[in-house]
Each structure stands twice: as C-alpha cells, then as structure tokens.
C-alpha cells in the first residue's frame, strides 16, 4: 500500500535521447528525492528532507504555527474553524514562515503584518485580509498565554471590513419566493433552519437518531453545547413525512450527506432564482430568534433553543428587533388598550379647554 506524501513536487523532463524521466523534489527544501515513490529509498530521502525542514523551522513563525495547531486549545475549536485557521496560517507562511519568534516580540512587527494585510486586501478584499490577520492574532494571543511571547502587538487591530446584517431578515415574502423555486432538498433545509435557529454546519450533521418524534437534539460544534429542541407541529409534519434514506436528515438528491461547499452552491443557486441576492442561509438564524421574540419568548427561552448565551441573545435581539414592525405594532396595540394610557388615547386637539381669563 503506497502512502501519498505531502509536499512532494513531481517534474517530468525530456532527455537528450527523446525519452522522458520523472524526478521528485521536496517542496519546502527543494532537495531532490532519491528512489521511486513507494520504495524504502524514497521514504528515507523524504524523511531526511522533512527533518531538515523541522530543524530549519525551530524558533520561527512556522514552528509557532505547528505548536498552535497541535494545541489542546486549537482542538477545542469547531472543525470548520480549525480548517479555516489552518488555511489562513498556511497562506502566511511564505511571507513570515522563517521569521524568528523573537521578531514577533518586537513591536515593529505590527507594521510588517499590517502591510501584508494591506496586500491581501488589494488582491482578495478587505474581509479576507482582516480574517487572515485575525487568525494570526489568535495564534499570537495563545503564544502569550503559553509564555512563548511577551505581547501580541496586533491585538485589537483596526479592521477594514465591516458587515452589519442586523436589519437583514427573511420576511414572509422572501420565504414564499424561495419555496416556490427551490428544490425539495433546499426547502427542507429552510424549514429546519427556521424552526430550530441552528447553524448550517450543525444542521447538515443532524442525524435521524437525534429525533425521537417530538424533540430534535443537536450537539453544536461551536462550544460543544447540546440543545434539545421541541419540534413545532410544522417541523414534525415535515420530518415524519421524510424518507429515512441516510443517517443524516438533510441529504442531496442522491440521498448522500451534504458537503458544506456543495450545499452552499445549491443554496445560492436557489436564492438567485428566487431573486434573493442579499439574503444568506445564516440570516435564517437571526430570523428564527426574531420570530421567537415576536412570539413572546423570553431571552432564557430563546437561548435554550438556539444554544446562545443570554448575553448573545440579548445582543442579537437588540440588533434585529429594533427593525421589525411586528413588535412595534404589538407595543402600540398595548398602548392603545391599557387603562394607564386611557387619557392619552382620548386626547385630541381642542379637547382640553384653555385657562379662563
């Protein structure tokens, strides 16, 4: 059984006699690897090059990346977060890989990191640039906590990208438009999200064994929180009427579990067809919280469903609810019908005589 080794470049060259020969090189060091892939000689050559890379990386940015991504703190992050952090740190290695850790303790490194962020912004946008620097900052803060660095000089750096989606909700018209054109698989996902308020990654992992006919239990990847969601009548009707062709509840048309990227592509296609260019799947989470609040649910009740902290639910409600008409209408209806406001409700111009002279 041949094991595929990472970091190997394969080059095919034409010789003077017209024949071709394949050469293999260790990507990080550029060293030529001896022997053919799968042989003991090739493995020994590869191992030697890897050891040279490790020795060269000691006490550098690359060394810190390996320590951080191998830490227990990193392991506690959601799998999707881990993958994204690794991607961004890998992108930083060509520029900072062999920077000594001591240089990271020098406050002048902030200028270097910000200049690199600016280059990323010009090439890939503000969001990508900020996110890459945020990931490095998370690593540096971890290093400070572990005593590997004295300070994180980019802690709290000013972000260039800002996105306020606090006024973006799925309204009834949006949902109807989506349900009219979306495939059945997408319709099921919308209903599940709207009636649970969960993240896409957690919904895609939700299994039939988590549903007992009344309650759907979901172990959230972020924070490892277990939430037990009593299903609404509409959600139970959908779930009970679905075929159980796979382990997970949400599947593609081929009855297989979704890959997140594939799902996102299909969701965008359906959203575009419905003319909903500015709405995201994640906006359903805020919409669910808003609907729960408009139904009279308290902050603790909402948190028990969504898995948020009480503080986070309050913050979300402050952003979303200030922009919804339903609560404003309910508030004014109470104002009109309360005995304490009877005088104000009867007040009209000229209804109170002026002072006698």
Secondary structure, 3 states (H helix, E strand, C coil): CCCCCCCEEEEEEECCCCCEEEEEEECCCCCEECCCCCCHHHHHHHHHHHHHHHHHHCCEHHHHHHHHHCCHHHHCCCHHHHHHHHHHHHHHHHHHCCCEHHHHCCCCHHHHHHHHHHHHHHHHCHHHHHHHHHHHHHHHHHHHHCCCCCCCCCCCCCCCCCCCCCCCCCCHHHHHHHHHHCCHHHHHHHHHHHCCCCCHHHHHHCEHHHECCCEEEEECCCCCCEEEEECCHHHHHHHHCCCCCCCECCECCCCCECCHHHHHHHHHHHHHHCCCCCCCCCHHHHHHHHHHHHCCCCHHHHHHHHCCCHHHHHHHHHHHHHHCHHHHHHHHHHHHHCHHHHHHHHCCCCCCCCCCC
